[in-house]
Amino acid sequence: MTDDIRTRSLRAVWHPCTQMKQHEQLPLVALARGEGAWLVDTQGRRLLDGVSSWWVNLFGHANPRINAALRDQLDTLEHAMLAGFTHAPVVALSERLSARTGGALGHCFYASDGASAVEIALKMSHHAWRNAGRAEKREFVCVRGDYHGETLGALGVTDVPVFRDAYGSLLQAAHVVASPDGRQAGEGASAAADAARRAIADAERLFADRADRIAAIVVEPLVQCATGMAMHDPCYLRELRALCDRYGVHFIADEIAVGFGRTGTFFACEQAGVWPDFLCLSKGISGGYLPLSVVMTREEIYREFYSDTASKAFLHSHSYTGNPLACRAALATLDIFEEDAVLERNRERGADLAARLKPLRDDPRVEQVRSCGMIHAFDVRPEALGAGASSFARRFFTAALDRGVLLRPIGRTVYWMPPYILTDAECAHLAEATAGALDAALDAVA
């Protein structure tokens, strides 16, 4: 049965972010079900989901409370167009998300995935400037190493070569400014703050020269995930907010991966005490159940579109905008946050996971052990990788599966981004399997 599913999948399914030929040597993992923090394959092997299935799952697979909410919604309304109509789940979700920002952001515009949310924010920013009589403000700025998605607009503000190089000829070029990543600046909070200020100075040089043509800058707050979990000081966001205000540039915060408690606060921007002009959310918003994304914005931006003129309307749509089932899953997810004091419990769980990484600080093969809330990472030193650098991530992935854990390194960066429900025993299993997989992956080329 397992081989049949794998064979059928390879014949019928084009898997994402994959060189399909690699599956001649690396078999697909055929999954049968999910149970809490675990995935179970068709052979009965249990795998601790150490990356939350690409950073989406917050409260475990087959969560009974989210399941119950979806069953109830199925008997009420599965979907209806949102143009000219509305329904209780989308209204309640919009109200509750806005309340999470203290009312600073609202007017929620929904889509199905993170890249689409970034596309919406980019279009909305330029269109708002055009409606305000500033049509020349059509340029965008991204941060070196940032990832914002793989649709053409989102890819245009992505600075991860493996994703954008193949499609560079199709993209509108964006300005790229220095990253606040403090990994190479030295240890300690002061070094991280210095790295952030240098990045702000670089952005200010660009703004001083081009602000009359720049619509917005888009950033990943606190953690640049796809470039290798590069973490920065919250002061960067605070100073960037001030910079955008001073030069009249919109601030787009892409919290698709880092929102919903991943960095220790519900939204990452909270740690800087600022709100962006556009907040993009997805991934954990539905607890990892259904595709859903949203862009939240300020009242003054919404007002730029409020007109008797059709051309001033934001003419953008998705067929499944505001899908009731997805919104109901998101509402159940918010209920769990509130009823279970998730953020408070995550502080303890995050500290426990960080402590389990401490032994690696003394490992000569490892550098830059770091944590931000429920995101934990370390880099393998280039000299430890040797000739096997290009295949390290694949070797580690396989070795981790052999030890009952799903982990997918980004290049030489090994990271944990698990569901929030791990027990002490599961945390111990994650740490033990990681150490064993590291030994196996490096010993294979020693």
C-alpha positions in Angstrom: 0.0 0.0 0.0 2.7 2.5 1.0 4.8 1.9 -2.2 1.6 2.2 -4.2 0.8 5.6 -2.7 4.3 6.8 -3.3 4.4 5.6 -6.9 1.0 7.1 -7.6 2.0 10.4 -6.0 5.2 10.7 -8.1 3.2 10.0 -11.2 0.3 12.4 -10.4 1.6 15.1 -8.0 4.2 17.8 -8.6 5.4 18.4 -5.1 6.3 22.0 -4.0 9.8 23.4 -3.6 11.3 20.1 -4.8 13.6 18.8 -7.5 11.5 15.8 -8.3 14.4 13.8 -9.5 15.7 13.6 -6.0 12.9 11.2 -5.1 14.7 8.5 -7.1 17.0 8.2 -4.0 14.9 9.9 -1.3 11.5 8.2 -0.9 8.4 10.2 -0.2 7.0 9.8 3.3 3.4 8.5 2.9 1.3 9.9 5.8 -1.7 8.1 7.2 -2.8 10.5 10.0 -1.8 13.1 12.5 -2.1 12.9 16.3 -1.3 15.9 18.3 2.4 16.9 17.7 2.9 13.7 15.7 2.5 12.5 12.2 2.1 8.8 11.5 3.1 7.3 8.2 1.4 4.4 6.5 3.9 2.0 8.1 3.0 3.1 11.6 6.2 5.1 12.1 5.6 8.2 14.4 7.3 11.4 13.5 7.4 14.4 15.9 6.5 17.4 13.8 9.4 19.7 14.7 8.6 22.3 12.0 4.8 22.4 12.4 4.4 21.2 8.9 6.0 24.3 7.3 5.2 26.5 10.3 1.4 26.3 10.2 0.4 23.9 12.9 0.0 25.5 16.3 -2.1 23.2 18.5 -1.5 19.7 17.1 -2.9 17.6 14.3 -6.5 16.6 14.5 -7.1 19.0 17.4 -10.5 18.1 18.8 -11.6 21.7 19.5 -10.8 22.9 16.0 -12.4 19.7 14.6 -15.6 20.4 16.5 -15.8 24.0 15.2 -15.4 22.9 11.6 -18.0 20.1 12.0 -20.5 22.7 13.3 -19.7 25.1 10.5 -20.1 22.4 7.8 -23.7 22.1 8.8 -24.2 25.9 8.6 -22.4 27.5 5.6 -19.4 26.0 3.8 -18.8 28.9 1.4 -20.4 31.9 -0.3 -18.9 34.8 -2.2 -17.9 37.7 -0.1 -18.6 40.4 -2.8 -21.9 41.8 -1.8 -22.4 39.3 1.0 -21.1 38.7 4.5 -21.4 36.1 7.2 -20.8 35.7 11.0 -17.4 33.9 10.9 -15.6 36.5 8.8 -17.1 39.4 10.7 -16.1 37.9 14.1 -12.6 37.0 13.0 -12.0 40.5 11.6 -13.2 42.1 14.8 -11.1 39.9 17.0 -7.9 40.4 15.0 -8.4 44.1 15.1 -8.9 44.0 18.8 -5.5 42.2 19.1 -4.0 45.4 17.7 -5.9 47.7 20.0 -7.9 48.9 17.0 -4.9 50.3 15.3 -5.4 48.0 12.3 -8.6 46.6 10.8 -10.5 46.5 7.5 -9.4 43.0 7.0 -8.9 41.9 3.4 -8.8 38.1 3.0 -7.0 35.7 0.6 -5.9 32.1 0.8 -2.1 32.1 1.2 0.8 34.3 2.4 2.2 35.3 -1.0 -1.3 36.5 -2.0 -1.4 38.6 1.2 1.9 40.2 0.3 0.6 40.9 -3.3 -2.5 42.6 -1.8 -0.4 44.8 0.5 1.9 45.9 -2.3 -1.0 46.7 -4.6 -2.9 48.4 -1.9 0.0 50.5 -1.0 0.6 51.8 -4.5 -3.1 52.2 -5.1 -3.5 54.2 -1.9 -0.7 56.6 -3.0 -2.3 56.9 -6.5 -5.7 57.7 -5.0 -3.9 60.4 -2.9 -2.5 61.9 -6.1 1.0 60.4 -5.7 1.0 57.9 -8.5 4.8 58.2 -8.9 5.2 56.3 -5.6 5.4 52.8 -7.1 8.8 51.5 -6.0 9.2 48.9 -3.2 12.0 48.1 -0.7 12.9 44.8 0.9 15.5 43.7 3.3 18.5 41.6 2.3 17.7 37.9 2.9 13.9 38.5 3.3 11.4 36.0 1.9 7.8 37.1 1.1 6.4 34.4 -1.2 6.6 33.2 -4.8 3.9 34.9 -6.7 5.5 37.6 -9.0 4.9 40.6 -6.8 5.9 38.8 -3.6 8.9 37.3 -5.4 9.9 40.8 -6.5 10.5 41.8 -2.9 12.1 38.5 -1.9 15.9 38.4 -1.6 16.6 34.6 -1.4 18.4 33.7 -4.7 17.2 30.1 -4.8 13.6 31.3 -5.1 14.0 34.3 -7.3 16.9 33.7 -9.7 14.9 31.5 -12.1 12.2 34.2 -12.5 14.3 37.4 -12.3 13.5 38.4 -15.9 9.7 38.5 -15.0 10.0 40.6 -11.8 9.8 44.3 -11.1 13.1 45.1 -9.4 12.9 46.2 -5.7 15.5 48.2 -3.7 17.3 45.9 -1.3 18.6 47.4 2.0 20.9 45.9 4.7 19.6 43.2 7.0 19.4 43.9 10.8 20.6 40.3 11.3 23.1 40.5 14.1 24.7 37.0 13.8 28.0 38.2 12.5 28.1 41.3 14.7 29.1 39.5 17.8 27.3 38.2 20.9 25.0 40.2 23.2 22.1 42.7 23.0 24.3 45.7 22.3 25.8 44.0 19.2 22.4 43.1 17.9 21.2 46.7 18.5 24.2 48.0 16.7 23.5 45.7 13.7 19.9 47.0 13.7 21.0 50.6 13.7 23.4 50.1 10.8 20.6 48.6 8.8 18.4 51.6 9.7 21.1 53.9 8.5 21.3 52.0 5.2 17.5 52.3 4.7 17.6 56.0 5.6 20.2 56.7 2.9 17.8 55.1 0.3 14.8 56.9 1.7 16.6 60.3 1.6 17.3 59.7 -2.1 14.1 57.9 -3.3 11.3 58.5 -0.8 9.3 60.5 -3.3 9.1 57.4 -5.5 9.0 54.6 -2.8 5.6 53.3 -1.9 6.5 50.9 0.9 9.1 48.8 2.6 8.3 45.2 3.5 10.0 43.4 6.3 9.8 40.1 8.3 9.6 41.3 11.9 12.1 39.8 14.4 13.0 36.7 12.4 13.9 36.4 8.7 12.8 32.8 8.4 13.6 31.3 5.0 17.1 32.9 4.8 18.1 30.8 7.8 16.2 32.1 10.9 18.1 35.3 11.1 17.0 37.2 14.2 17.2 40.9 15.0 16.6 43.3 17.8 13.1 44.8 18.2 14.7 48.3 18.0 15.0 47.8 14.3 11.2 47.8 13.9 10.8 50.8 16.2 13.3 52.9 14.3 12.0 51.7 11.0 8.5 52.9 12.0 9.9 56.3 12.8 11.8 56.4 9.5 8.7 55.5 7.5 6.7 58.3 9.2 9.5 60.8 8.6 9.8 60.1 4.9 6.3 59.2 4.0 6.8 55.5 3.2 4.3 52.7 4.0 5.5 50.0 6.4 4.4 46.5 5.5 5.0 43.9 8.2 5.0 40.3 6.9 4.1 38.3 10.0 3.0 35.3 7.9 5.5 33.0 9.6 6.2 34.9 12.8 2.7 35.9 13.9 0.3 34.0 16.2 2.8 33.6 19.1 5.8 32.3 17.3 8.2 35.0 18.6 6.8 35.1 22.1 4.1 37.8 21.7 0.9 37.3 19.7 2.3 39.6 16.9 6.0 40.2 16.6 5.6 43.9 16.1 4.3 44.1 19.7 7.8 43.7 21.0 8.8 47.0 19.4 5.6 48.8 20.6 4.7 49.8 17.0 2.1 48.9 14.4 2.8 48.8 10.6 0.6 50.3 7.9 -0.2 46.8 6.6 0.0 43.6 8.5 0.1 40.4 6.5 -1.0 37.2 8.3 -1.3 33.5 7.2 0.1 30.1 8.2 -0.9 29.7 11.9 -4.0 31.8 11.5 -6.2 28.7 11.0 -4.2 26.5 13.4 -2.7 24.8 10.4 -6.1 23.5 9.1 -7.2 25.5 6.0 -5.7 28.0 3.6 -6.3 31.5 4.8 -4.5 34.8 4.8 -5.4 38.4 5.6 -4.1 41.9 5.2 -5.0 44.4 8.0 -4.5 48.1 7.4 -5.1 51.5 9.0 -8.3 53.6 8.8 -6.5 56.4 6.9 -5.4 54.0 4.1 -8.9 52.5 3.9 -10.3 56.0 3.5 -8.2 56.6 0.4 -10.3 54.0 -1.4 -13.7 55.1 -0.1 -15.2 57.0 -3.0 -18.0 57.3 -5.5 -15.5 56.6 -8.2 -15.1 52.9 -9.2 -11.5 53.3 -10.2 -10.6 54.2 -6.7 -12.0 50.9 -5.3 -9.5 48.1 -4.5 -10.4 45.9 -7.4 -8.8 42.7 -6.2 -10.5 39.4 -5.4 -10.1 35.7 -4.7 -12.9 33.2 -5.2 -12.5 31.8 -1.7 -12.1 35.2 0.0 -13.2 35.0 3.6 -14.2 31.3 3.4 -16.4 30.5 6.4 -14.8 27.2 7.2 -11.3 28.7 7.3 -12.6 31.7 9.3 -14.2 29.3 11.8 -11.0 27.4 12.2 -9.2 30.7 12.8 -11.8 31.6 15.5 -11.3 28.3 17.2 -7.6 28.9 17.1 -8.1 32.3 18.8 -10.3 30.6 21.4 -7.5 28.3 22.3 -5.1 31.2 22.7 -7.4 32.9 25.1 -8.8 29.9 27.0 -5.4 28.1 27.5 -3.2 31.1 28.3 -1.0 30.0 25.4 1.4 32.9 25.3 2.1 32.5 29.0 2.7 28.8 28.7 4.8 29.3 25.7 7.3 31.4 27.7 8.0 28.3 29.8 8.0 25.9 26.9 10.3 28.2 24.8 12.7 28.6 27.7 12.8 24.8 28.1 13.6 24.3 24.4 16.3 27.0 24.5 17.9 25.3 27.5 18.0 22.0 25.6 20.0 23.7 22.9 22.6 25.1 25.3 25.0 22.0 25.1 25.5 22.9 21.4 27.1 26.2 22.3 30.2 24.2 23.3 30.1 22.0 20.2 33.0 23.0 17.9 30.9 22.1 14.9 28.1 24.6 15.7 27.8 28.4 15.8 25.1 31.0 16.5 22.8 29.1 18.7 19.8 31.4 19.1 16.1 31.6 20.1 13.2 33.9 19.7 10.0 32.7 21.5 9.1 29.3 20.0 11.7 29.6 17.2 15.1 28.0 17.9 18.0 27.6 15.6 21.8 27.0 15.2 24.2 27.0 12.2 26.6 24.2 11.4 30.1 25.7 10.8 31.2 25.6 7.1 34.4 23.8 8.0 32.4 21.0 9.7 30.4 20.5 6.5 33.4 20.2 4.3 32.7 18.7 0.9 29.2 17.6 2.0 27.8 21.1 2.3 25.4 20.9 -0.6 23.8 17.7 0.7 23.8 18.4 4.4 20.1 19.4 4.6 19.0 16.3 2.8 21.3 14.0 5.0 20.1 15.7 8.2 16.4 15.4 7.1 16.8 11.6 6.5 18.7 11.1 9.7 16.1 12.9 11.7 13.3 10.8 10.2 15.3 7.7 11.2 15.1 9.1 14.8 11.4 9.9 14.7 11.4 13.6 14.1 10.5 15.8 11.1 13.1 18.5 10.7 14.1 20.3 7.5 17.3 22.4 7.7 17.6 25.5 5.6 21.1 25.1 4.1 23.3 24.8 7.1 20.7 26.1 9.6 19.0 23.6 11.8 15.8 24.9 13.4 12.9 24.0 15.6 9.5 25.6 15.1 7.2 23.0 16.8 3.5 23.1 17.7 2.8 24.8 21.1 1.6 21.6 22.8 4.9 19.7 23.3 5.2 17.8 26.6 8.5 17.6 28.5 9.0 14.1 27.0 8.4 15.4 23.5 10.9 18.3 24.1 13.5 15.8 25.2 12.8 13.6 22.2 13.2 16.5 19.9 16.6 17.5 21.4 17.9 14.0 21.5 16.9 13.3 17.9 18.4 16.5 16.7 21.8 15.8 18.4 21.8 12.3 16.9 20.8 13.5 13.4 23.6 16.1 13.5 26.2 13.4 14.4 24.9 11.1 11.6 24.7 13.8 8.9 28.3 15.0 9.6 29.8 11.6 10.2 28.5 10.5 6.7 31.1 12.8 5.1 33.8 12.7 7.7 
